Amino acid sequence: MNLGKTNLFFSYLYIISALIIAILSYLHRNELKFNTKLYRYEVTGVVDGSGGEDVDFSVKEEFNITTQTLQILITVMFCVAGLFHLFYFTNGFYTRSYLAEIRAGHNRFRWLEYSITSAIMVFILGVLAGFKDLYTIIFACVLAASTCAIGF
């Protein structure tokens, strides 16, 4: 199987997977049975007590990540991957930009694909693994995306 046919195969596979997940998401509308809320912590003051300094902080609920949100993100991730593989198959939607990049020894389109899909995956896995701090999830997504964007 040559590279073009492989990219076309995976394009179809990703798009079909996205459709299956969208259909299953529509048919199965039950919410997750655990807490998927994200919080933001805010320092409200520093108190100089007799034993040293204490920090007062408040917890603010920012987002409640629903099952539907996670299902949409998974579907979007597969659609993005499918469109990128279609882009690879058509050599940059017939602009010849993809093979020019490959011949120049770069694969920046793959880096872009991976940076987008890895950030989505890290977000989904972080929520499901129990991350509660909004900034921790954002930082993890930015770190994953920036690492992939520079070719790692």
Buried (B, 14 or more C-beta within 10 A) or exposed (E): EEEEEEBBEBBBBBBEBBBEBBEEBEEEEEEEEEEBEBBBBEEEEEEEEEEEEEEEEEEEEEBEBEBEBBBBBBBBBBBBBBBBBBBBBBBBEEEEBBEEBBEEEEBBBBBBBBBBBBBBBBBBEBBEEEBBBBEEBBEBBEEBBEBBBEEE
